[in-house]
Each structure stands twice: as C-alpha cells, then as structure tokens.
Amino acid sequence: MKKIVIVMFCLFFCIPSFARRKNKEIRCAERLKAGIEAFDNKKYSRAVGLLSTVRNECIGELDAPDSLYYFLGLSYMRGRKPEDARMELRTIIEEYPHSEFIERTYYWIAYCSYKAAPIIQRDNRLLRRAEREFSSFVSAYPRSEFIDSARIYLDSIVDKLLQKEMLNAEYYEITDKYESAVIYYQTILEDYAGSERIPEIRLRLARNLIASKRFAEAQAQLNILEENDLFKNEIELLRRRVSLRDRAGR
C-alpha cells in the first residue's frame, strides 16, 4: 500500500513538473530559432529582443548556449552597439572555449573594438585594444577565413595610430617647440618602423633637427633618405640650410 501511495505521489507531482519543463524547453528552442531567423533577415532589434529573453529566462534549458551568445552578440553589433556585442561574445570565450564559434568570436570581438574606437583626435585606448585583439587573432588563426580582413583592419589601425602621433608632432612643430617635435618623430620612427610613411617622417625629423641646431643628426637622417633616392629636391634645400646655419654658427 505504501508503495502505491509513493507511485501515486510521483505521478501527481512529477509528471506535471516534467511536462512544464519540457514545454519550457520547447518554447526556449522556438524563441532561439526565431531570434536567429530575425538576425538572418536583418531585423536586428527584434533579434536582440528575442535572444535577450532567451538568455534571461531560458539559458539553462538550451543544448548549445554558445549559439545564443554568438547571435545575440552579432545582433548587437549589426545594431551598432559594439560594446554590448563584445560583452555577449566575451561570454563564449570565458565559458565555452571549445565552441564551434570560437575562432569567429575572436575576430568579431576585435572588430567590435575597432568600431567602438573614437575618432582619431580623441583618446585612442579602444583603438589600441583593437590592435592587440587583431594581432592576437592573426597570430592564433593564420589560416582563418577572416585572416585577410583582419590584416586589413590591423593595417588601418596602425595608420590611424600613426596619424594621431603625427598630429601631436605637428602641433609642436607649428608652435616652434622643435625639440619636443624631434622627440615625437624619433619615437614614431621606432614604434612604426614598418610604415610606408617612414621616409616622410625622417624628412620631418631632419627639418626639426636643423631648427634645433642639431646639424650632425640632421645630416644622418638626410643621408639615409639620399641612399634610398627619396625627396631629392627637399634634401638639397635642407642641406643648404644646414650649411648656412653651420657657417653662421662658427
């Protein structure tokens, strides 16, 4: 009799509970599917709404939670909310390191940092974050389908950071603070040695070295440019300035 009572108790309480849980799993799966379909149809606000609800109410019911975070992150990204996107995508790296989305996730995180970065005249902290993330991606996934795009963005970031440093150096140059300009240009030469703008930077450095009466150092920079057959007319003019100022100083 006791066994019958126990069985009846389980049937009365356990079966409805199981049915409710099963129904919840079905609803969660349907919402996830609807959210991904909304993303595919470029309805990003709707996708964020549906997928956020799944994350908040159903995350424990999903067989593959990483797919939820992936598409929610991309929905935020396409909706021009890169920092929100990064937060969702970071969850995949932290909690699902073996996810099938892991390689693409690293790429999109770097992309979001790039998109979140402010214009060049402002703080470049986010741009440097994007540089680190793209550099790590290129090193970790050299055969990725995104490798060409990652390298293009990385080159663009370096150009933007270089341009920011050039603006700083030019400020000191136009305000006649030639020694400060020299320091900036020398730092740029060291930090961006692979840039195509290095010859231009050497020429600017030479001008400011001359203005600072550091003629021997200026000559050294001009010699390097001359060896590479660059800026012939400008070099000739600068050498004349060196000669005239050198003679005047004797």
C-alpha positions in Angstrom: 0.0 0.0 0.0 2.9 2.3 0.9 4.5 1.7 -2.5 1.2 2.6 -4.3 1.0 5.8 -2.4 4.5 6.8 -3.4 3.9 6.0 -7.0 0.7 8.0 -7.0 2.5 10.9 -5.4 5.1 10.8 -8.1 2.5 10.7 -10.8 0.6 13.5 -9.3 3.6 15.9 -8.8 6.4 14.7 -11.1 4.6 14.3 -14.4 3.2 17.8 -14.5 6.5 19.2 -13.4 8.3 17.3 -16.2 5.6 18.4 -18.7 6.1 22.1 -17.7 9.9 21.8 -18.0 9.5 20.1 -21.4 7.2 22.8 -22.6 9.6 25.5 -21.4 12.4 23.8 -23.4 10.3 23.8 -26.5 9.4 27.5 -26.0 13.0 28.4 -25.5 14.1 26.5 -28.6 11.4 28.2 -30.6 12.4 31.7 -29.4 16.1 30.9 -30.1 15.2 29.8 -33.6 13.0 32.9 -34.1 15.8 35.2 -32.9 18.3 33.6 -35.3 15.8 33.9 -38.2 15.3 37.6 -37.3 19.1 38.1 -37.4 19.3 36.4 -40.8 16.5 38.7 -42.0 18.5 41.7 -40.8 15.8 42.6 -38.2 18.5 43.2 -35.5 16.3 45.0 -32.9 13.8 42.1 -33.0 16.7 39.6 -32.8 18.1 41.3 -29.7 14.7 41.3 -28.0 14.1 37.6 -28.7 17.6 36.4 -27.9 17.8 38.6 -24.7 14.6 37.0 -23.5 16.0 33.5 -24.1 19.3 34.5 -22.3 17.4 35.8 -19.3 14.7 33.1 -19.0 16.0 30.0 -20.7 19.7 29.8 -20.7 19.7 26.6 -18.6 17.3 24.9 -21.0 19.5 25.2 -24.1 21.5 22.5 -25.6 24.0 24.9 -27.2 24.0 28.2 -25.2 27.1 29.4 -27.1 25.0 29.8 -30.2 22.7 32.1 -28.3 25.5 34.4 -27.2 27.0 34.4 -30.6 23.9 35.5 -32.5 23.0 37.9 -29.7 26.4 39.5 -29.9 26.2 39.8 -33.7 22.7 41.3 -33.4 24.1 44.0 -31.1 27.0 44.5 -33.4 24.8 44.9 -36.5 22.6 47.2 -34.5 25.6 49.5 -33.9 26.2 48.6 -30.3 29.7 47.2 -30.4 30.4 47.3 -26.6 27.2 45.4 -25.9 28.2 43.0 -28.6 31.6 42.4 -27.1 30.1 41.6 -23.7 28.0 38.8 -25.1 30.8 37.5 -27.3 33.2 37.5 -24.4 30.9 35.0 -22.6 31.7 32.4 -25.3 35.5 32.8 -24.7 35.1 32.7 -21.0 32.5 29.9 -20.6 32.6 27.9 -23.9 36.3 27.9 -25.1 35.6 24.8 -27.2 32.7 26.3 -29.0 32.4 25.9 -32.8 32.1 29.7 -32.9 35.4 30.4 -31.0 37.5 31.4 -34.0 34.9 33.7 -35.4 34.2 35.1 -31.9 37.8 36.3 -31.5 37.5 38.1 -34.9 34.3 39.8 -34.1 35.4 40.9 -30.7 38.4 42.7 -32.3 36.1 44.1 -35.0 33.8 45.5 -32.2 36.7 47.2 -30.5 37.6 48.8 -33.9 34.0 50.0 -34.4 33.8 51.3 -30.8 37.0 53.3 -31.1 36.5 57.1 -31.2 37.7 59.4 -34.0 41.4 59.9 -34.3 41.6 63.2 -32.5 40.3 61.7 -29.3 41.5 59.0 -26.8 42.9 56.0 -28.8 42.6 53.5 -25.9 40.0 51.4 -27.7 41.9 51.5 -30.9 44.9 50.1 -29.2 42.7 47.4 -27.7 41.5 46.5 -31.2 45.2 46.4 -32.4 46.0 43.9 -29.6 43.0 41.8 -30.4 43.5 41.7 -34.2 47.2 41.0 -33.7 46.3 38.0 -31.4 43.8 36.8 -33.9 46.3 36.9 -36.8 48.8 35.0 -34.7 46.4 32.4 -33.5 44.4 31.8 -36.7 46.7 32.4 -39.7 44.5 30.2 -42.0 41.2 31.7 -40.9 38.6 32.7 -43.5 38.8 36.2 -41.8 42.6 36.5 -42.0 42.7 38.9 -44.9 40.1 41.2 -43.4 41.9 41.1 -40.0 45.1 42.2 -41.6 43.4 45.0 -43.5 41.8 46.3 -40.2 45.2 45.9 -38.4 46.9 48.0 -41.1 44.1 50.6 -40.8 44.5 50.7 -37.1 48.3 51.2 -37.3 47.7 54.0 -39.9 45.2 55.7 -37.5 47.5 55.5 -34.5 50.4 56.8 -36.6 48.3 59.7 -37.8 47.5 60.6 -34.2 51.1 60.6 -33.3 51.9 62.7 -36.4 49.3 65.3 -35.3 50.9 65.5 -31.9 54.4 66.0 -33.5 53.0 68.6 -36.0 51.5 70.6 -33.1 54.9 71.0 -31.5 56.4 71.8 -34.9 53.9 74.6 -35.7 54.3 76.1 -32.2 58.1 76.2 -32.7 58.8 73.6 -30.0 61.3 71.8 -32.2 62.9 69.7 -29.5 59.6 68.3 -28.5 58.8 67.6 -32.2 62.1 65.8 -32.5 61.3 63.5 -29.6 57.9 62.7 -31.1 59.3 62.0 -34.6 62.1 59.8 -33.1 59.5 57.8 -31.2 57.4 57.4 -34.3 60.4 56.1 -36.2 60.9 53.4 -33.5 57.3 52.5 -33.0 56.2 52.4 -36.7 59.4 51.1 -38.4 57.4 49.2 -40.9 55.2 52.0 -42.1 55.3 53.3 -45.7 55.5 56.8 -44.2 58.9 56.4 -42.6 60.7 58.4 -45.3 58.3 61.3 -44.8 58.9 61.1 -41.0 62.7 61.1 -41.5 62.4 64.2 -43.6 60.2 66.0 -40.9 62.7 64.8 -38.2 65.6 66.3 -40.2 63.8 69.7 -40.5 63.2 69.9 -36.8 66.8 68.7 -36.0 68.0 71.6 -38.2 65.7 74.0 -36.4 67.1 72.7 -33.1 70.7 73.3 -34.4 71.4 69.5 -34.2 73.1 69.6 -37.6 75.0 66.3 -37.4 71.9 64.3 -36.5 70.0 66.1 -39.3 72.7 65.1 -41.8 72.5 61.5 -40.7 68.7 61.4 -41.5 69.3 63.1 -44.8 72.0 60.6 -45.7 69.6 57.7 -45.1 67.0 59.4 -47.4 69.6 60.1 -50.0 70.7 56.4 -50.1 67.1 55.4 -50.9 66.9 58.1 -53.6 64.0 59.9 -52.0 63.0 63.6 -51.7 65.9 64.8 -53.8 64.8 68.4 -54.0 63.8 68.7 -50.3 67.2 67.1 -49.3 69.1 69.6 -51.3 67.3 72.5 -49.7 67.8 71.1 -46.2 71.5 70.6 -46.9 71.8 74.2 -47.9 70.1 75.2 -44.7 72.4 73.0 -42.7 75.5 74.5 -44.4 74.3 78.1 -44.0 73.4 77.7 -40.3 76.6 75.7 -39.6 78.7 78.5 -41.1 76.7 81.2 -39.3 77.3 79.4 -36.0 81.1 79.3 -36.4 
